[in-house]
Amino acid sequence: MKRNRPQDDSDDGQEEAEMVVDDEEKAERDADEDSEDEEEDDVKAPADGEEVTFLDTFYGLSSQNDRERAQAAQAMLHYCLTGPDANTKDAAYAFRRLLNGLCSGRAAARQGNASALATFLKIAASEGTLRQILEGSCNEREDEVVSDLSFLRRRLLRTTDPKQIHGRRKSSEERDYQFGRLFGILSIVRSGILAPKGKTNLEDIIENSSEFVKALAELYRYKKWMREPAAHAIGTLLNSFCEICTENNDAVKVVEHLVEHHVVRELLLQGDSTSDDNDAPLFQTYSAEQVAIAVNIQSNTHCNKTSLPAPLDCSILTKETIPLIAPALSETSVVTQPRTHLVWDTIWLFITDPDERNTEKNVDIRKARRRCPVGDDSVVDILDGLMKHVIIERLLGVEQTKSNSKGQINATHERRALALCLVRNLVGVAFVSSVAGRTKLQFEP
């Protein structure tokens, strides 16, 4: 790989703050304005067989071709972390570029930079160079001594803060920064550096994980269309600890703390939907995203040594509650097919277990649970309720009962399409789950 070092930031007198060291953000704010501060933003993608320079790799991270993004990330990581000429200065520069790239709306820059950042953090943490990289990437020094996780969290939240945009903020710019924060938190989660290991400070992990949940809760309340991505990120954060709960008792403590003190208090004590009935049950006012968060937590009861806090101590999927949440579930027909809303992916995990006899590669075969994680209802009871109250009544509008007698249900094309997708999943056709990846459900008669 050619060595093409970035110019020293200290020589650039036009940078007002570390957050604008990259002119990628400036170019994103105004597509017609060319950057003159850093020439590396103008590099072109290398042709096949051409040797890739360090700065070219950042251009490749925004490619809409996933293979090109993967190659660019591999080359960048080799140059600044794993290669024979790797050094902290280049790694610190790469870290800045990756953080700033999270807030770019150009092509697939967000996906490419987020994926590369996750691997970058994983490698840096394993090699023990993360602290040096973090300090080298920032001109400002922290007033207090903080842990690596706290340093990283503060840097991410500062970089993805829309308030740093100078002048009048466009709605598209603010959206890019909010999504940048979402992708950045997911990168940290997927890097694995939050997982308790050895003599890791448990309080430090709980503190930073809690702050990430708070940030995601703010994103959840930011806009209605941000609810599902934020709910998915919260579930991903919790699941990253649940996956190691059986062998790591500290992970259990983290999950219990996050669920009781943050997730429930921030998102589940009040429904997103309004109801004219002041005495309406809480679950009836839940949105599909709140149902997804609750079902995801109840699916992982093995991660809680104590009982779940209210309202999660009662199952959200029962014969009695399904008619209450059916309106929220049916409204997920607005999601573009063939993808289904996050809530359905969590429901499938609630009523199924991985099949230990699975011999198919790259497909998660799941079979019906013998007993649901929470509540006394069987899987058959839950499937019967979903089929009757959601698919037949709400999506197809075939039957009218007391639960939906207040108005004639309009079976739109979108609702019919969702009903078809759900039936397709239930009969064993493979589909892509946003939680478990490629999945196939198998319910034995």
N, C-alpha and C positions, 0 to 999 in steps of 0.2 A: 504494500500500500504506500502511496506517495505520502510524504510528510508535508503537510501544508498547514502551518501553525496559524491560529487566529492571532490577530493583533492584540497587543497588551491593552487591557481595559484602562489601565492607569494613564495611558497616552491619549485617550479619547476625551477631550475636554468638553465635548458636546453632550455627554451623558449626564443627566440631572440626578439620576438615582439608579440603583442597581436594578430596579424593576424594568428599566427600559434599555438595558444593555443590548438587547436584540432589536433590530429594526423590523423584524418580522411582524411584530405587533403594530408598528406604525404603518407598515404597508397594508396590513389587514384593515386598519381603520379607514384608510382611503386608498381604494384600489388604483386610483389614477395618479397617486403620488409615489415617485420613485425614491427609494432610500439612498442617501449619499454618505451615511456614516459608516456602514460596514459593507464591503464589497461582497462578502460571502453570501448574502441573500440573493445575489443575481446569478449565482452559478447555475449551470444547466445540468440536467440529468446525464450521466455518462452513457455513452453508447456501449453496446455489447462488446465485451472483451477489453474495454478501456479501463485502465487502472483508476481506482476510486480514491479521491483525496478525502481527508478528514472532514473538510467543510462540505463536500458533496454529499456526505452521508446524511446531513440534516435536511438537505433538499429531498433526498430519497425517502425520508420518513413521512413526507406528506403525499407520497404517491398513492393513487387510488388502486394500484395493483398490490395486493397483499404480499406477493412474493418479493417485489422490489422493496417494500417496507421492511420485510424480514431481513433481506440481504443488507440493507442500509444499516439497520440496527446492529447486526452482527459485526459489520465492519467498524462501526463507531465504537462499540464495546471493546473490540480487539485493540483498537488504536489507543484508547485512553485508560483501559483497565486491565486487560488480560495479555496484551502483546508485550514483546521484549522492550519496546520503547515507551511503555505506559508511564505516565507521571501524574502527579496530583494537579499540576497547573492545567493540563489539558482536560483532566477529569472534572475539575471545578468549572471550566468553561462549558463542557458538555452538559453538566448538571443545570447550569443557567439556561442553556438553549432548550433543554427538555422541558423545564418548568414553563418557560415563556411559550413554548410550542403548544402547551396544553390549552392556551387561550386563543389559539389561532383557528379561525373558521375556514381556512383555505384547504380545499380538497379533503384529504384524509389525515391532515396534520395532527388532529386531536388523537385519533386512534394510534397512529404511528408513534408519536411522542409518549403517550401513556404506556403503551406496551414496552417501549424501550426503557422508560423510566423504571418500570417494575423490575426488569432484569438488572438494570444499572444498580439499583438500591440493594438487590439481593447479593450481587457480586461484591459491591463495596463493603457491605456489612460482613460478609463471610471472610473477606481479606483484611478486615480491621482498618480500612482506610476511609470509612464513611465520615468520621469526625473531621479529618483533615480536608476532605473534599468540601464539606459543608462550610467550614471556616474560610477556605480559599475562594469559595464562590460568592462571598458577601463582603463588601467593603466596610459595612457597619458591623461593629462588634456588639454582642449581647451584653447588657449591663449586669446581668446575673449569670452565674454558672448554671447551665441547664443540661439536661441529658441530650443524647443524640436524637431521640424521638421527639422531644420537645422542640429542639432546634429545627428539625425537619418540618414539624407541623407548623410552627410559626412562619417558616419561610414559604411553605406552600400556601397558607391562608393569606399571607401578605401579597404574594405574587398574583393570586387569583381574586383579589379584592377589586371589584369594579370601581370603587371610589378613587383608585389611582389614575383613572383615565382623565387626562387633562382636557379642560374645556367642556363643551356640551357632549353629553353621553348619548349615543344612539342606542336604541333598544336592541339592535343586533349585536352591538359591542358588549352591552351588559349581559346579554344571553351567552355570548362566547365565554365570558369570564366565569359565569355561573357553571356552565358545562365544564370549563377547565378545572374548577374546584372539584366537581363531581368525579371527573376522570382522574384527577390527581390523588384524591383519597382512595379510589379503587386501586391505583397503582401501588400505593403504600401497603394496602391490605394484601394484594396479590404478590407482593415481594416477599411476604412471610416474615418481615422484621418485627411485626407486632406479636408474634407467637412467643409465649413464655419458654425460655430455654435456660437450663442450668441455673446459674446464679443471677439471672435477669431480675431486675427490680420490678416486682409485681405491681407496686403502687404506681410506678412510672407508666407501665402498660395500661393500667386501668385509667389513669388520668388522661393520657393521650387518646385512648380509644373513646373515652367519654366525650372529649372535645370533638372528635370526629363525628360521633353520633349527633351532637348538638349542631354541628355545621350541616350535616345531612338533613336534620329536622328543619333547619332554616330554609334549605333548598326545597324541601317538601312543601313548605308554606309559601314559597316564592311565587309560583304560578301553578295553575291547575295541571298544565301539561308536564310539569316537572315532578308531579307526584309519583308516577310509576318508576322513572329512573332513580329517584331518591329512595323509594321503598325497596327497589332492587338492590341498591348499594348498601342499605342498612341490613338487609338479609344476607348479602355477601359478607359483610363484616362479621355478623354474628356466626354465620356458618363456618367462617375461617377458624373460629375457636371451637365450634361444635365438632369439627372433623377430628380434632385431637383430644377431645374431652375424655375419651376412654383411657388414654395413657398419660394424660397431663392434668393433674388436679387443679393447677393454677388456672388453666383455661376454663374450668368449671366456674371458678370464682369470678373470672372476668365476665362470663356470660350472665351469671346471676346478677352481678352489679349493673351491667348495661341494661338488662331487661327491666329490672325493678326500679332503678333510679333515673333512667333516661328514656328508654323506648316507650314504656307504658305512660310515664308522666308527660312526655312531650307529644305523643301521637295517639294514644289509645283511650284516654279518659273522656274524650269528647268526640262525637262523630263529625265527619266532614259535611254530612248532609243535614239539612234542616228538616224538621218535622212539625206539622201543626199540632200534633198530639204531644203535649208536654210529658205525658206518662209513657211515651213510647220506649220500648226496651233499647238499651244502648246499641246493641248490635244492629238494630233496624236503621240507625242513623250512620252506620259505617259506610265509607266509600269502598270500592273494590280494592284500593291500595291498602286501606286499613285492615281489611279482611286478609289480604295477602300477608301482611306483617304478622298478624295474630296467628294465622295458620302455620306460617313458617316457624314461629317460636314454639307452638304446640307440637309441631312435628319432631322437635328435638328435645323432648322432655328428659332424655337421658343426660342432658347437660345441666340439669338442675337437681341438686341434692335435696332442696326444700321444695315445697309446693309453689306453683306459679302465683304471682301476685294477681289480685283482682284487676280487671275482669277476666284475665286469662285462666283463672282457676276453673272456669266453666268452658266446656268445649264450644267453639263457634260453629262447628259442623255437626248438627244433630237434626233429627226429624222435626223438632220444634223450631230451631233457628233458621233452617234453610229457607222456609217461606219468608222470613224477615229480611234476609240478605239477598233474596232472589232478584229484586229490582236492581241492586248494585251490580250483581253478577251479569245480568242481561245487558246492562249499559256498556259492557266491555266490547260489544259488537262494533264499536267505533274504531277499534284497532284494525289496522290493515291486514287482511288475510294474505298468506296462510298463518302468519304469526298470531298467537293468541295472547291475551293479557297475562301478566305475571301471576295474577291470582289463580289461574287455572293450573299453572305449573306447580304452585305450592299445594294446591288441592290434591293433585296426583301424588305428590310426595307424602301427603298426610295419610292417604289410604293405601299406600303400597310400600313394599320393602324391596331392596335389590335382590334379584334372583341369584343365589349362590351357584347355581348350575349353569349360569350364562356362559356360552361358548362363542358368542358373536363378538367380533372386534369392533371397537368404536361405537358400540350401542349399549346403552344401559337398560337391560331387561329388568322389568319390575313386576312383581306379583302382589296380589292382594294381601294386606296384613291380616294376621289372625285376630288381632285386637288393635283398635285405634289407640293412638298415644294418649288421648284425653277423652273422657266420656265413656258411656256404656253402649253407645250405638255401634252396630256392626257396619262393616264396609257395604254390605248389601243395603242396609237402611239408608246410608248416605247416598249411594248411587241411585237408589230409588227416589229419594227426595230431589236430587239434582235433575234427574230425568223428568220427573213430573212437574216440579215447580219452576224450573229454569228453562229446560229445553222445550218441553211440550207447551207449557202455559205461557211463558214469557217470550221465548224466541220464536216459536211457531204459532202461538196464539190459537192453539187447537181447542183447548178447554178453558172455560171461565169458571173460577171457583170463588169462594168468599175472600181468599187471599188477594185476588186481583180484580174484584168485581167493581171497583170504583171507576173503571174506564175500559173501553174496548182496546185491546192491545193490537197495535199495528205491526204485523209481521213483515218488516222491511226486508229487502234483499240482504242487507248487512246482517240482520238477525238470523235469517235463514242460513247464511254462510257460516256464521259462528256455530249454529246448531250442527251443521254438517261437519265442521272441524272437530267439535267435541265428540260426536259419534265416531268419527274416523279414528280419533285417539283411543277411544274406549274399545274398539274392535281389534286393536293390535297393530295398526299401521304406524310405522316409525315416524316420529316428528322431532323437531328441535326444541328442547326445553331451555328457557333462559336461566334455569337453575341447575339442571343436571346434564345439559348437553343433549346429544341425540338419544332419544328415549323410545322404548316400546313397552306398552302396557299389556300384560297378559293376565286375564281373569279366568281362572279355571271354573267350569260349570259345577 
